[in-house]
Amino acid sequence: MQNVDGPITLSPSDLHDYVECQRLTTLALEVARGERARPFLADEHAAARTRLQRRWCSSLSSSSSQPSKWSRPSG
């Protein structure tokens, strides 16, 4: 659901949401009108992803003592 310079535009998902839960549609409409702030949804997996990325980066740096050199192909 979007409000772009005037009328509110609905997507097929918005219509489906209305059939499933009219309260959800009411809340989304209030957000589109600027009457309510969009809710913050915490990313539950962000901390785990960060740990995995740090482990992966440290494994890359410990796997080789010399940095890789890349050259541009001629032509």
PyMOL Python script that loads the backbone (N, CA, C, O; Angstrom):
from pymol import cmd

cmd.read_pdbstr("""\
ATOM      1  N   MET A   1       0.851  -1.163   0.000  1.00  0.00           N
ATOM      2  CA  MET A   1       0.000   0.000   0.000  1.00  0.00           C
ATOM      3  C   MET A   1       0.899   1.229   0.000  1.00  0.00           C
ATOM      4  O   MET A   1       1.781   1.364   0.848  1.00  0.00           O
ATOM      5  N   GLN A   2       0.672   2.104  -0.938  1.00  0.00           N
ATOM      6  CA  GLN A   2       1.510   3.291  -1.072  1.00  0.00           C
ATOM      7  C   GLN A   2       0.649   4.521  -1.320  1.00  0.00           C
ATOM      8  O   GLN A   2      -0.412   4.448  -1.939  1.00  0.00           O
ATOM      9  N   ASN A   3       1.129   5.634  -0.828  1.00  0.00           N
ATOM     10  CA  ASN A   3       0.498   6.919  -1.084  1.00  0.00           C
ATOM     11  C   ASN A   3       1.492   7.752  -1.869  1.00  0.00           C
ATOM     12  O   ASN A   3       2.439   8.299  -1.303  1.00  0.00           O
ATOM     13  N   VAL A   4       1.277   7.849  -3.179  1.00  0.00           N
ATOM     14  CA  VAL A   4       2.187   8.593  -4.038  1.00  0.00           C
ATOM     15  C   VAL A   4       1.444   9.788  -4.612  1.00  0.00           C
ATOM     16  O   VAL A   4       0.682   9.659  -5.570  1.00  0.00           O
ATOM     17  N   ASP A   5       1.670  10.937  -4.021  1.00  0.00           N
ATOM     18  CA  ASP A   5       1.071  12.197  -4.490  1.00  0.00           C
ATOM     19  C   ASP A   5      -0.435  12.108  -4.716  1.00  0.00           C
ATOM     20  O   ASP A   5      -0.928  12.464  -5.786  1.00  0.00           O
ATOM     21  N   GLY A   6      -1.152  11.639  -3.725  1.00  0.00           N
ATOM     22  CA  GLY A   6      -2.605  11.638  -3.854  1.00  0.00           C
ATOM     23  C   GLY A   6      -3.240  10.321  -3.481  1.00  0.00           C
ATOM     24  O   GLY A   6      -3.263   9.943  -2.310  1.00  0.00           O
ATOM     25  N   PRO A   7      -3.763   9.612  -4.489  1.00  0.00           N
ATOM     26  CA  PRO A   7      -4.513   8.391  -4.161  1.00  0.00           C
ATOM     27  C   PRO A   7      -3.613   7.277  -3.634  1.00  0.00           C
ATOM     28  O   PRO A   7      -2.441   7.175  -3.996  1.00  0.00           O
ATOM     29  N   ILE A   8      -4.184   6.460  -2.785  1.00  0.00           N
ATOM     30  CA  ILE A   8      -3.457   5.324  -2.227  1.00  0.00           C
ATOM     31  C   ILE A   8      -3.570   4.163  -3.209  1.00  0.00           C
ATOM     32  O   ILE A   8      -4.659   3.820  -3.670  1.00  0.00           O
ATOM     33  N   THR A   9      -2.421   3.570  -3.518  1.00  0.00           N
ATOM     34  CA  THR A   9      -2.357   2.466  -4.469  1.00  0.00           C
ATOM     35  C   THR A   9      -2.292   1.154  -3.710  1.00  0.00           C
ATOM     36  O   THR A   9      -1.485   0.990  -2.796  1.00  0.00           O
ATOM     37  N   LEU A  10      -3.148   0.225  -4.098  1.00  0.00           N
ATOM     38  CA  LEU A  10      -3.184  -1.094  -3.470  1.00  0.00           C
ATOM     39  C   LEU A  10      -2.535  -2.124  -4.371  1.00  0.00           C
ATOM     40  O   LEU A  10      -2.630  -2.054  -5.597  1.00  0.00           O
ATOM     41  N   SER A  11      -1.876  -3.074  -3.744  1.00  0.00           N
ATOM     42  CA  SER A  11      -1.287  -4.189  -4.487  1.00  0.00           C
ATOM     43  C   SER A  11      -2.162  -5.424  -4.269  1.00  0.00           C
ATOM     44  O   SER A  11      -3.003  -5.430  -3.370  1.00  0.00           O
ATOM     45  N   PRO A  12      -1.978  -6.455  -5.070  1.00  0.00           N
ATOM     46  CA  PRO A  12      -2.718  -7.700  -4.823  1.00  0.00           C
ATOM     47  C   PRO A  12      -2.491  -8.243  -3.408  1.00  0.00           C
ATOM     48  O   PRO A  12      -3.398  -8.821  -2.810  1.00  0.00           O
ATOM     49  N   SER A  13      -1.290  -8.056  -2.882  1.00  0.00           N
ATOM     50  CA  SER A  13      -1.001  -8.511  -1.516  1.00  0.00           C
ATOM     51  C   SER A  13      -1.856  -7.759  -0.499  1.00  0.00           C
ATOM     52  O   SER A  13      -2.309  -8.342   0.486  1.00  0.00           O
ATOM     53  N   ASP A  14      -2.075  -6.465  -0.736  1.00  0.00           N
ATOM     54  CA  ASP A  14      -2.916  -5.679   0.165  1.00  0.00           C
ATOM     55  C   ASP A  14      -4.346  -6.217   0.191  1.00  0.00           C
ATOM     56  O   ASP A  14      -4.967  -6.284   1.252  1.00  0.00           O
ATOM     57  N   LEU A  15      -4.864  -6.596  -0.967  1.00  0.00           N
ATOM     58  CA  LEU A  15      -6.219  -7.142  -1.033  1.00  0.00           C
ATOM     59  C   LEU A  15      -6.291  -8.497  -0.326  1.00  0.00           C
ATOM     60  O   LEU A  15      -7.273  -8.797   0.353  1.00  0.00           O
ATOM     61  N   HIS A  16      -5.261  -9.301  -0.487  1.00  0.00           N
ATOM     62  CA  HIS A  16      -5.207 -10.590   0.202  1.00  0.00           C
ATOM     63  C   HIS A  16      -5.148 -10.378   1.712  1.00  0.00           C
ATOM     64  O   HIS A  16      -5.835 -11.062   2.471  1.00  0.00           O
ATOM     65  N   ASP A  17      -4.322  -9.428   2.140  1.00  0.00           N
ATOM     66  CA  ASP A  17      -4.204  -9.129   3.566  1.00  0.00           C
ATOM     67  C   ASP A  17      -5.551  -8.695   4.145  1.00  0.00           C
ATOM     68  O   ASP A  17      -5.885  -9.040   5.279  1.00  0.00           O
ATOM     69  N   TYR A  18      -6.331  -7.929   3.354  1.00  0.00           N
ATOM     70  CA  TYR A  18      -7.640  -7.470   3.818  1.00  0.00           C
ATOM     71  C   TYR A  18      -8.572  -8.655   4.060  1.00  0.00           C
ATOM     72  O   TYR A  18      -9.299  -8.685   5.052  1.00  0.00           O
ATOM     73  N   VAL A  19      -8.548  -9.619   3.163  1.00  0.00           N
ATOM     74  CA  VAL A  19      -9.401 -10.801   3.316  1.00  0.00           C
ATOM     75  C   VAL A  19      -8.975 -11.590   4.563  1.00  0.00           C
ATOM     76  O   VAL A  19      -9.817 -12.106   5.298  1.00  0.00           O
ATOM     77  N   GLU A  20      -7.667 -11.675   4.790  1.00  0.00           N
ATOM     78  CA  GLU A  20      -7.154 -12.449   5.919  1.00  0.00           C
ATOM     79  C   GLU A  20      -7.295 -11.710   7.247  1.00  0.00           C
ATOM     80  O   GLU A  20      -7.637 -12.318   8.261  1.00  0.00           O
ATOM     81  N   CYS A  21      -7.033 -10.398   7.246  1.00  0.00           N
ATOM     82  CA  CYS A  21      -7.022  -9.652   8.504  1.00  0.00           C
ATOM     83  C   CYS A  21      -7.315  -8.173   8.245  1.00  0.00           C
ATOM     84  O   CYS A  21      -6.446  -7.437   7.779  1.00  0.00           O
ATOM     85  N   GLN A  22      -8.523  -7.750   8.543  1.00  0.00           N
ATOM     86  CA  GLN A  22      -8.906  -6.368   8.293  1.00  0.00           C
ATOM     87  C   GLN A  22      -8.125  -5.403   9.183  1.00  0.00           C
ATOM     88  O   GLN A  22      -7.889  -4.260   8.792  1.00  0.00           O
ATOM     89  N   ARG A  23      -7.726  -5.844  10.363  1.00  0.00           N
ATOM     90  CA  ARG A  23      -6.945  -4.981  11.258  1.00  0.00           C
ATOM     91  C   ARG A  23      -5.586  -4.657  10.641  1.00  0.00           C
ATOM     92  O   ARG A  23      -5.117  -3.523  10.735  1.00  0.00           O
ATOM     93  N   LEU A  24      -4.956  -5.641  10.016  1.00  0.00           N
ATOM     94  CA  LEU A  24      -3.677  -5.419   9.338  1.00  0.00           C
ATOM     95  C   LEU A  24      -3.828  -4.358   8.245  1.00  0.00           C
ATOM     96  O   LEU A  24      -2.961  -3.502   8.076  1.00  0.00           O
ATOM     97  N   THR A  25      -4.923  -4.424   7.516  1.00  0.00           N
ATOM     98  CA  THR A  25      -5.185  -3.444   6.467  1.00  0.00           C
ATOM     99  C   THR A  25      -5.390  -2.059   7.060  1.00  0.00           C
ATOM    100  O   THR A  25      -4.923  -1.069   6.497  1.00  0.00           O
ATOM    101  N   THR A  26      -6.079  -1.977   8.181  1.00  0.00           N
ATOM    102  CA  THR A  26      -6.289  -0.691   8.845  1.00  0.00           C
ATOM    103  C   THR A  26      -4.959  -0.081   9.261  1.00  0.00           C
ATOM    104  O   THR A  26      -4.731   1.112   9.060  1.00  0.00           O
ATOM    105  N   LEU A  27      -4.082  -0.891   9.840  1.00  0.00           N
ATOM    106  CA  LEU A  27      -2.775  -0.398  10.258  1.00  0.00           C
ATOM    107  C   LEU A  27      -1.937   0.044   9.058  1.00  0.00           C
ATOM    108  O   LEU A  27      -1.283   1.085   9.106  1.00  0.00           O
ATOM    109  N   ALA A  28      -1.956  -0.743   7.987  1.00  0.00           N
ATOM    110  CA  ALA A  28      -1.193  -0.391   6.784  1.00  0.00           C
ATOM    111  C   ALA A  28      -1.728   0.897   6.162  1.00  0.00           C
ATOM    112  O   ALA A  28      -0.951   1.711   5.663  1.00  0.00           O
ATOM    113  N   LEU A  29      -3.024   1.083   6.186  1.00  0.00           N
ATOM    114  CA  LEU A  29      -3.634   2.297   5.659  1.00  0.00           C
ATOM    115  C   LEU A  29      -3.212   3.520   6.484  1.00  0.00           C
ATOM    116  O   LEU A  29      -2.941   4.584   5.928  1.00  0.00           O
ATOM    117  N   GLU A  30      -3.160   3.363   7.799  1.00  0.00           N
ATOM    118  CA  GLU A  30      -2.707   4.462   8.655  1.00  0.00           C
ATOM    119  C   GLU A  30      -1.254   4.819   8.372  1.00  0.00           C
ATOM    120  O   GLU A  30      -0.894   5.995   8.401  1.00  0.00           O
ATOM    121  N   VAL A  31      -0.419   3.829   8.099  1.00  0.00           N
ATOM    122  CA  VAL A  31       0.980   4.093   7.745  1.00  0.00           C
ATOM    123  C   VAL A  31       1.042   4.829   6.413  1.00  0.00           C
ATOM    124  O   VAL A  31       1.786   5.800   6.278  1.00  0.00           O
ATOM    125  N   ALA A  32       0.270   4.378   5.427  1.00  0.00           N
ATOM    126  CA  ALA A  32       0.273   5.017   4.099  1.00  0.00           C
ATOM    127  C   ALA A  32      -0.212   6.462   4.171  1.00  0.00           C
ATOM    128  O   ALA A  32       0.259   7.310   3.414  1.00  0.00           O
ATOM    129  N   ARG A  33      -1.137   6.744   5.062  1.00  0.00           N
ATOM    130  CA  ARG A  33      -1.658   8.111   5.216  1.00  0.00           C
ATOM    131  C   ARG A  33      -0.738   8.989   6.059  1.00  0.00           C
ATOM    132  O   ARG A  33      -0.934  10.202   6.131  1.00  0.00           O
ATOM    133  N   GLY A  34       0.266   8.382   6.697  1.00  0.00           N
ATOM    134  CA  GLY A  34       1.173   9.136   7.551  1.00  0.00           C
ATOM    135  C   GLY A  34       0.645   9.335   8.962  1.00  0.00           C
ATOM    136  O   GLY A  34       1.188  10.136   9.722  1.00  0.00           O
ATOM    137  N   GLU A  35      -0.401   8.619   9.314  1.00  0.00           N
ATOM    138  CA  GLU A  35      -1.001   8.737  10.647  1.00  0.00           C
ATOM    139  C   GLU A  35      -0.270   7.889  11.684  1.00  0.00           C
ATOM    140  O   GLU A  35      -0.424   8.112  12.885  1.00  0.00           O
ATOM    141  N   ARG A  36       0.502   6.944  11.243  1.00  0.00           N
ATOM    142  CA  ARG A  36       1.196   6.009  12.137  1.00  0.00           C
ATOM    143  C   ARG A  36       2.568   5.730  11.545  1.00  0.00           C
ATOM    144  O   ARG A  36       2.720   5.669  10.325  1.00  0.00           O
ATOM    145  N   ALA A  37       3.560   5.561  12.400  1.00  0.00           N
ATOM    146  CA  ALA A  37       4.898   5.212  11.929  1.00  0.00           C
ATOM    147  C   ALA A  37       4.944   3.735  11.556  1.00  0.00           C
ATOM    148  O   ALA A  37       4.257   2.903  12.150  1.00  0.00           O
ATOM    149  N   ARG A  38       5.768   3.430  10.559  1.00  0.00           N
ATOM    150  CA  ARG A  38       5.948   2.026  10.175  1.00  0.00           C
ATOM    151  C   ARG A  38       6.617   1.301  11.338  1.00  0.00           C
ATOM    152  O   ARG A  38       7.593   1.806  11.893  1.00  0.00           O
ATOM    153  N   PRO A  39       6.114   0.127  11.717  1.00  0.00           N
ATOM    154  CA  PRO A  39       6.692  -0.572  12.870  1.00  0.00           C
ATOM    155  C   PRO A  39       8.107  -1.068  12.582  1.00  0.00           C
ATOM    156  O   PRO A  39       8.438  -1.439  11.456  1.00  0.00           O
ATOM    157  N   PHE A  40       8.918  -1.064  13.613  1.00  0.00           N
ATOM    158  CA  PHE A  40      10.273  -1.590  13.505  1.00  0.00           C
ATOM    159  C   PHE A  40      10.217  -3.085  13.728  1.00  0.00           C
ATOM    160  O   PHE A  40       9.673  -3.547  14.732  1.00  0.00           O
ATOM    161  N   LEU A  41      10.775  -3.848  12.799  1.00  0.00           N
ATOM    162  CA  LEU A  41      10.837  -5.294  12.946  1.00  0.00           C
ATOM    163  C   LEU A  41      12.291  -5.680  13.145  1.00  0.00           C
ATOM    164  O   LEU A  41      13.119  -5.497  12.252  1.00  0.00           O
ATOM    165  N   ALA A  42      12.592  -6.206  14.299  1.00  0.00           N
ATOM    166  CA  ALA A  42      13.963  -6.596  14.605  1.00  0.00           C
ATOM    167  C   ALA A  42      14.359  -7.799  13.753  1.00  0.00           C
ATOM    168  O   ALA A  42      13.567  -8.721  13.553  1.00  0.00           O
ATOM    169  N   ASP A  43      15.568  -7.777  13.266  1.00  0.00           N
ATOM    170  CA  ASP A  43      16.094  -8.895  12.491  1.00  0.00           C
ATOM    171  C   ASP A  43      16.697  -9.896  13.473  1.00  0.00           C
ATOM    172  O   ASP A  43      17.785  -9.683  14.008  1.00  0.00           O
ATOM    173  N   GLU A  44      15.980 -10.976  13.698  1.00  0.00           N
ATOM    174  CA  GLU A  44      16.397 -11.959  14.698  1.00  0.00           C
ATOM    175  C   GLU A  44      17.692 -12.668  14.321  1.00  0.00           C
ATOM    176  O   GLU A  44      18.395 -13.179  15.193  1.00  0.00           O
ATOM    177  N   HIS A  45      18.006 -12.703  13.052  1.00  0.00           N
ATOM    178  CA  HIS A  45      19.166 -13.458  12.595  1.00  0.00           C
ATOM    179  C   HIS A  45      20.385 -12.585  12.330  1.00  0.00           C
ATOM    180  O   HIS A  45      21.424 -13.089  11.904  1.00  0.00           O
ATOM    181  N   ALA A  46      20.275 -11.293  12.575  1.00  0.00           N
ATOM    182  CA  ALA A  46      21.376 -10.375  12.266  1.00  0.00           C
ATOM    183  C   ALA A  46      22.629 -10.702  13.066  1.00  0.00           C
ATOM    184  O   ALA A  46      23.728 -10.696  12.511  1.00  0.00           O
ATOM    185  N   ALA A  47      22.491 -10.986  14.345  1.00  0.00           N
ATOM    186  CA  ALA A  47      23.655 -11.282  15.182  1.00  0.00           C
ATOM    187  C   ALA A  47      24.351 -12.564  14.717  1.00  0.00           C
ATOM    188  O   ALA A  47      25.580 -12.620  14.669  1.00  0.00           O
ATOM    189  N   ALA A  48      23.582 -13.575  14.382  1.00  0.00           N
ATOM    190  CA  ALA A  48      24.169 -14.833  13.908  1.00  0.00           C
ATOM    191  C   ALA A  48      24.888 -14.623  12.583  1.00  0.00           C
ATOM    192  O   ALA A  48      25.971 -15.172  12.376  1.00  0.00           O
ATOM    193  N   ARG A  49      24.295 -13.828  11.671  1.00  0.00           N
ATOM    194  CA  ARG A  49      24.948 -13.554  10.391  1.00  0.00           C
ATOM    195  C   ARG A  49      26.255 -12.816  10.597  1.00  0.00           C
ATOM    196  O   ARG A  49      27.250 -13.114   9.936  1.00  0.00           O
ATOM    197  N   THR A  50      26.262 -11.856  11.509  1.00  0.00           N
ATOM    198  CA  THR A  50      27.471 -11.083  11.780  1.00  0.00           C
ATOM    199  C   THR A  50      28.574 -11.992  12.305  1.00  0.00           C
ATOM    200  O   THR A  50      29.725 -11.878  11.885  1.00  0.00           O
ATOM    201  N   ARG A  51      28.228 -12.899  13.226  1.00  0.00           N
ATOM    202  CA  ARG A  51      29.231 -13.847  13.750  1.00  0.00           C
ATOM    203  C   ARG A  51      29.794 -14.719  12.635  1.00  0.00           C
ATOM    204  O   ARG A  51      31.004 -14.935  12.560  1.00  0.00           O
ATOM    205  N   LEU A  52      28.920 -15.218  11.773  1.00  0.00           N
ATOM    206  CA  LEU A  52      29.382 -16.065  10.668  1.00  0.00           C
ATOM    207  C   LEU A  52      30.281 -15.288   9.707  1.00  0.00           C
ATOM    208  O   LEU A  52      31.289 -15.813   9.234  1.00  0.00           O
ATOM    209  N   GLN A  53      29.916 -14.042   9.422  1.00  0.00           N
ATOM    210  CA  GLN A  53      30.735 -13.232   8.518  1.00  0.00           C
ATOM    211  C   GLN A  53      32.108 -12.968   9.125  1.00  0.00           C
ATOM    212  O   GLN A  53      33.118 -13.024   8.424  1.00  0.00           O
ATOM    213  N   ARG A  54      32.150 -12.682  10.414  1.00  0.00           N
ATOM    214  CA  ARG A  54      33.444 -12.434  11.067  1.00  0.00           C
ATOM    215  C   ARG A  54      34.316 -13.684  11.056  1.00  0.00           C
ATOM    216  O   ARG A  54      35.519 -13.611  10.803  1.00  0.00           O
ATOM    217  N   ARG A  55      33.691 -14.847  11.336  1.00  0.00           N
ATOM    218  CA  ARG A  55      34.450 -16.108  11.290  1.00  0.00           C
ATOM    219  C   ARG A  55      34.987 -16.366   9.890  1.00  0.00           C
ATOM    220  O   ARG A  55      36.138 -16.768   9.722  1.00  0.00           O
ATOM    221  N   TRP A  56      34.153 -16.136   8.894  1.00  0.00           N
ATOM    222  CA  TRP A  56      34.566 -16.379   7.517  1.00  0.00           C
ATOM    223  C   TRP A  56      35.705 -15.445   7.137  1.00  0.00           C
ATOM    224  O   TRP A  56      36.681 -15.883   6.529  1.00  0.00           O
ATOM    225  N   CYS A  57      35.600 -14.166   7.483  1.00  0.00           N
ATOM    226  CA  CYS A  57      36.659 -13.204   7.159  1.00  0.00           C
ATOM    227  C   CYS A  57      37.956 -13.550   7.873  1.00  0.00           C
ATOM    228  O   CYS A  57      39.036 -13.438   7.294  1.00  0.00           O
ATOM    229  N   SER A  58      37.853 -13.969   9.122  1.00  0.00           N
ATOM    230  CA  SER A  58      39.081 -14.329   9.832  1.00  0.00           C
ATOM    231  C   SER A  58      39.695 -15.594   9.259  1.00  0.00           C
ATOM    232  O   SER A  58      40.918 -15.733   9.259  1.00  0.00           O
ATOM    233  N   SER A  59      38.882 -16.516   8.772  1.00  0.00           N
ATOM    234  CA  SER A  59      39.437 -17.721   8.149  1.00  0.00           C
ATOM    235  C   SER A  59      40.137 -17.374   6.842  1.00  0.00           C
ATOM    236  O   SER A  59      41.128 -18.011   6.485  1.00  0.00           O
ATOM    237  N   LEU A  60      39.636 -16.373   6.123  1.00  0.00           N
ATOM    238  CA  LEU A  60      40.291 -15.943   4.892  1.00  0.00           C
ATOM    239  C   LEU A  60      41.642 -15.306   5.190  1.00  0.00           C
ATOM    240  O   LEU A  60      42.629 -15.575   4.507  1.00  0.00           O
ATOM    241  N   SER A  61      41.677 -14.467   6.209  1.00  0.00           N
ATOM    242  CA  SER A  61      42.932 -13.782   6.512  1.00  0.00           C
ATOM    243  C   SER A  61      43.964 -14.734   7.103  1.00  0.00           C
ATOM    244  O   SER A  61      45.164 -14.521   6.926  1.00  0.00           O
ATOM    245  N   SER A  62      43.529 -15.772   7.797  1.00  0.00           N
ATOM    246  CA  SER A  62      44.491 -16.708   8.382  1.00  0.00           C
ATOM    247  C   SER A  62      44.904 -17.797   7.395  1.00  0.00           C
ATOM    248  O   SER A  62      45.902 -18.480   7.628  1.00  0.00           O
ATOM    249  N   SER A  63      44.173 -17.977   6.311  1.00  0.00           N
ATOM    250  CA  SER A  63      44.484 -19.057   5.375  1.00  0.00           C
ATOM    251  C   SER A  63      45.666 -18.734   4.467  1.00  0.00           C
ATOM    252  O   SER A  63      46.309 -19.646   3.948  1.00  0.00           O
ATOM    253  N   SER A  64      45.959 -17.460   4.270  1.00  0.00           N
ATOM    254  CA  SER A  64      47.107 -17.122   3.433  1.00  0.00           C
ATOM    255  C   SER A  64      47.874 -15.977   4.074  1.00  0.00           C
ATOM    256  O   SER A  64      47.287 -15.019   4.577  1.00  0.00           O
ATOM    257  N   SER A  65      49.179 -16.093   4.046  1.00  0.00           N
ATOM    258  CA  SER A  65      49.996 -15.050   4.649  1.00  0.00           C
ATOM    259  C   SER A  65      50.217 -13.882   3.691  1.00  0.00           C
ATOM    260  O   SER A  65      50.522 -12.773   4.130  1.00  0.00           O
ATOM    261  N   GLN A  66      50.070 -14.115   2.411  1.00  0.00           N
ATOM    262  CA  GLN A  66      50.251 -13.077   1.405  1.00  0.00           C
ATOM    263  C   GLN A  66      48.895 -12.715   0.800  1.00  0.00           C
ATOM    264  O   GLN A  66      48.104 -13.604   0.485  1.00  0.00           O
ATOM    265  N   PRO A  67      48.626 -11.450   0.640  1.00  0.00           N
ATOM    266  CA  PRO A  67      47.374 -11.090  -0.012  1.00  0.00           C
ATOM    267  C   PRO A  67      47.393 -11.490  -1.493  1.00  0.00           C
ATOM    268  O   PRO A  67      48.449 -11.493  -2.126  1.00  0.00           O
ATOM    269  N   SER A  68      46.264 -11.813  -2.016  1.00  0.00           N
ATOM    270  CA  SER A  68      46.171 -12.175  -3.430  1.00  0.00           C
ATOM    271  C   SER A  68      46.326 -10.925  -4.280  1.00  0.00           C
ATOM    272  O   SER A  68      45.840  -9.851  -3.927  1.00  0.00           O
ATOM    273  N   LYS A  69      47.013 -11.083  -5.409  1.00  0.00           N
ATOM    274  CA  LYS A  69      47.155  -9.978  -6.330  1.00  0.00           C
ATOM    275  C   LYS A  69      46.352 -10.287  -7.587  1.00  0.00           C
ATOM    276  O   LYS A  69      46.452 -11.368  -8.167  1.00  0.00           O
ATOM    277  N   TRP A  70      45.563  -9.314  -7.983  1.00  0.00           N
ATOM    278  CA  TRP A  70      44.755  -9.465  -9.174  1.00  0.00           C
ATOM    279  C   TRP A  70      45.285  -8.514 -10.218  1.00  0.00           C
ATOM    280  O   TRP A  70      45.656  -7.382  -9.908  1.00  0.00           O
ATOM    281  N   SER A  71      45.322  -8.963 -11.437  1.00  0.00           N
ATOM    282  CA  SER A  71      45.749  -8.072 -12.508  1.00  0.00           C
ATOM    283  C   SER A  71      44.644  -8.007 -13.558  1.00  0.00           C
ATOM    284  O   SER A  71      43.862  -8.941 -13.731  1.00  0.00           O
ATOM    285  N   ARG A  72      44.609  -6.884 -14.241  1.00  0.00           N
ATOM    286  CA  ARG A  72      43.629  -6.728 -15.302  1.00  0.00           C
ATOM    287  C   ARG A  72      44.076  -7.471 -16.533  1.00  0.00           C
ATOM    288  O   ARG A  72      45.255  -7.449 -16.886  1.00  0.00           O
ATOM    289  N   PRO A  73      43.154  -8.122 -17.182  1.00  0.00           N
ATOM    290  CA  PRO A  73      43.528  -8.763 -18.439  1.00  0.00           C
ATOM    291  C   PRO A  73      43.865  -7.704 -19.488  1.00  0.00           C
ATOM    292  O   PRO A  73      43.223  -6.655 -19.555  1.00  0.00           O
ATOM    293  N   SER A  74      44.863  -7.988 -20.293  1.00  0.00           N
ATOM    294  CA  SER A  74      45.241  -7.030 -21.331  1.00  0.00           C
ATOM    295  C   SER A  74      44.287  -7.160 -22.513  1.00  0.00           C
ATOM    296  O   SER A  74      43.778  -8.242 -22.809  1.00  0.00           O
ATOM    297  N   GLY A  75      44.064  -6.062 -23.162  1.00  0.00           N
ATOM    298  CA  GLY A  75      43.222  -6.143 -24.340  1.00  0.00           C
ATOM    299  C   GLY A  75      42.225  -5.149 -24.368  1.00  0.00           C
ATOM    300  O   GLY A  75      41.435  -5.095 -25.311  1.00  0.00           O
TER     301      GLY A  75
END
""", "prot")
cmd.dss("prot")
cmd.show_as("cartoon", "prot")
cmd.util.cbc("prot")
cmd.orient("prot")
